[in-house]
Amino acid sequence: MHVREQMKLELARDGATVARGLFSPERLKRMREAFDYGIAHPSPQHGYAFAGTPDEHFNDYGNFDNRDVHVATVKALGLDEFVASLWDSEHVWFIGEELFIKKGGRAGRSPWHQDTSYYPFSGPQLLNIWTCFEKIPRKNALEVVRGSHLGAQYNGTSYNDPNDHTKPLWANTDWPLLPNIEADRAKDPASWDVVSWELEPGDALLFHSGSLHGGAPVTPDCPDRHTLVYRFYGDKLFYRPLPTGGCNYGYDISNLNDPSLTPGEPFRAPYCTQVR
């Protein structure tokens, strides 16, 4: 797919854009095969977010045993070249995949968060390609706070309290708590500059991994959503260690820190795969 200058501008300025028709039916079939393979061969950390509640949904991510399948998909579909063109980056690395299934028309919004609160890096060249295999009306689409990738790094959400989506991930950090965006919007719908798009099968949402994003509920008229996310970074990515001293998560993510690096050094992780 040809990368339009408008897409590059929106991604850099707003932290999000949409790629209409990125995947033809045949290309989308290849993405679905990769998704189905991941579901059939889950990682040890796969499970259900908010298990036992109406918001329960399946999630799996970063299964290194499936890395060859996803890298082959990236290369076959030319996503490495597509991503490089978005940034004019000489090199591209594949961080990994994430799989979501929401079904039954009742799973609510995913919490607002930034992926960078779970990774020891930051920089301008970070990208999520968010692809669904169903038609997604705008009210069921993922939402992004415009320009938030250029602002504060917030504490993450712990993903373990369905009644408090701002419950902090990190116990000991100067990163500010996540704002209660939905409470703010309930009082004033214009309080946050939020963007989203209706998506047809084959469209993809492109957004910076440091953007505040959330939402994408399923409803009776959009009852099921199967989503494959591919994450990438380019040359302009830098080490920014995660907080230490307490992590409210299934495991201590601060183990991803690399004490051999100085903050601000170029980041190249052994668990990411160079694809260009």
Long-range contacts (C-beta under 8 A, 24 or more apart in sequence): 1-82, 3-82, 3-85, 3-86, 7-86, 7-206, 8-86, 8-87, 11-86, 11-127, 11-206, 11-207, 11-208, 12-124, 13-147, 14-144, 14-146, 14-147, 14-195, 15-144, 15-145, 15-146, 15-147, 15-148, 15-149, 15-150, 15-207, 15-208, 15-210, 15-211, 16-144, 16-146, 16-195, 16-205, 16-206, 16-207, 16-208, 16-211, 16-213, 17-206, 17-207, 18-197, 18-199, 18-203, 18-204, 18-205, 18-206, 19-129, 19-203, 19-204, 19-205, 19-206, 20-200, 20-203, 21-202, 21-203, 22-82, 22-129, 22-131, 22-202, 22-203, 22-204, 23-77, 23-131, 23-201, 23-202, 23-203, 23-204, 24-202, 25-201, 25-202, 27-77, 27-202, 28-131, 28-133, 28-201, 28-202, 30-73, 30-76, 30-77, 31-73, 31-77, 31-131, 31-133, 31-228, 32-133, 32-228, 33-73, 34-69, 34-70, 34-73, 34-97, 34-228, 35-99, 35-133, 35-226, 35-228, 37-66, 37-69, 38-63, 38-66, 38-69, 38-70, 38-97, 38-99, 38-228, 39-99, 39-101, 41-65, 41-66, 45-250, 45-251, 49-110, 49-159, 50-159, 50-162, 53-162, 54-106, 54-107, 54-108, 55-107, 55-108, 55-109, 55-162, 56-107, 57-100, 57-101, 57-102, 57-103, 57-107, 57-110, 58-99, 58-100, 58-101, 58-102, 59-98, 59-99, 59-100, 60-98, 60-99, 61-96, 61-97, 61-98, 61-99, 62-95, 62-96, 62-97, 62-98, 62-271, 63-96, 63-97, 64-96, 64-271, 66-97, 67-96, 67-273, 70-94, 70-96, 70-97, 70-230, 71-273, 71-275, 74-230, 74-275, 75-275, 79-129, 79-230, 79-232, 80-275, 80-276, 81-276, 83-127, 83-129, 83-232, 83-234, 83-276, 84-234, 84-276, 86-127, 86-206, 87-124, 87-125, 87-127, 87-234, 87-235, 87-236, 89-125, 89-234, 89-235, 89-236, 90-235, 90-276, 91-234, 91-235, 91-274, 91-276, 92-232, 92-233, 92-234, 92-274, 92-275, 92-276, 93-232, 93-233, 93-234, 93-268, 93-269, 93-272, 93-273, 93-274, 93-275, 94-230, 94-231, 94-232, 94-272, 94-273, 94-274, 94-275, 95-119, 95-231, 95-232, 95-233, 95-272, 96-230, 96-231, 96-271, 96-272, 97-228, 97-229, 97-230, 97-231, 98-228, 98-229, 98-231, 99-227, 99-228, 99-229, 100-225, 100-226, 100-227, 100-229, 101-224, 101-225, 101-226, 101-227, 102-216, 102-217, 102-218, 102-224, 102-225, 103-218, 103-223, 103-224, 103-225, 104-218, 104-223, 104-224, 105-218, 105-219, 105-220, 105-221, 105-222, 105-223, 105-224, 106-218, 107-217, 107-218, 108-217, 109-165, 109-182, 109-214, 109-215, 109-216, 109-217, 110-142, 110-214, 110-215, 110-216, 110-217, 111-157, 111-159, 111-165, 111-166, 111-178, 111-214, 112-145, 112-157, 112-165, 112-178, 112-179, 112-181, 112-182, 112-212, 112-213, 112-214, 112-215, 113-154, 113-156, 113-157, 113-178, 113-212, 113-213, 113-214, 114-148, 114-149, 114-153, 114-154, 114-156, 114-209, 114-210, 114-211, 114-212, 114-213, 115-209, 115-210, 115-231, 116-153, 116-209, 116-210, 116-240, 117-153, 117-154, 117-155, 117-156, 117-169, 117-170, 117-175, 117-242, 118-156, 118-169, 118-242, 118-253, 119-209, 119-242, 119-256, 120-239, 120-240, 120-241, 120-242, 120-254, 120-256, 120-257, 120-258, 120-267, 121-233, 121-237, 121-238, 121-239, 121-240, 121-267, 121-269, 122-153, 122-210, 122-237, 122-238, 122-240, 123-233, 123-236, 123-237, 123-238, 123-267, 124-208, 124-236, 125-233, 125-234, 125-235, 125-236, 125-237, 126-208, 126-209, 126-210, 126-231, 126-232, 126-233, 126-237, 127-206, 127-207, 127-208, 127-209, 127-231, 127-232, 127-233, 128-205, 128-206, 128-207, 128-208, 128-209, 128-229, 128-230, 128-231, 129-204, 129-205, 129-206, 129-229, 129-230, 129-231, 129-232, 130-204, 130-205, 130-206, 130-207, 130-227, 130-229, 131-203, 131-204, 131-205, 131-227, 131-228, 131-229, 131-230, 132-199, 132-201, 132-225, 132-226, 132-227, 133-201, 133-226, 133-227, 133-228, 134-201, 134-222, 134-224, 134-225, 134-226, 135-198, 135-199, 135-200, 135-201, 135-222, 136-198, 136-199, 136-216, 136-222, 136-225, 137-198, 137-221, 137-222, 138-196, 138-197, 138-198, 139-219, 139-222, 140-216, 140-217, 140-218, 140-219, 140-222, 140-225, 141-196, 141-197, 141-198, 141-199, 141-205, 141-215, 141-216, 142-196, 142-205, 142-207, 142-213, 142-214, 142-215, 142-216, 143-194, 143-195, 143-196, 143-213, 143-214, 143-215, 143-216, 144-194, 144-195, 144-196, 144-205, 144-207, 144-211, 144-212, 144-213, 145-181, 145-192, 145-193, 145-194, 145-211, 145-212, 145-213, 146-193, 146-194, 146-195, 147-193, 148-210, 148-211, 148-212, 149-207, 149-208, 149-209, 149-210, 149-211, 152-176, 153-210, 154-178, 154-179, 154-212, 158-248, 158-249, 159-249, 160-248, 160-249, 165-214, 167-248, 168-248, 169-247, 169-248, 169-249, 169-253, 170-242, 170-243, 170-246, 170-247, 170-248, 171-245, 171-246, 171-247, 171-248, 172-243, 172-244, 172-245, 172-246, 173-243, 175-243, 181-212, 181-214, 232-275, 233-267, 233-272, 235-266, 237-266, 237-267, 238-263, 238-264, 238-265, 238-266, 238-267, 239-263, 239-264, 239-265, 239-266, 239-267, 240-264
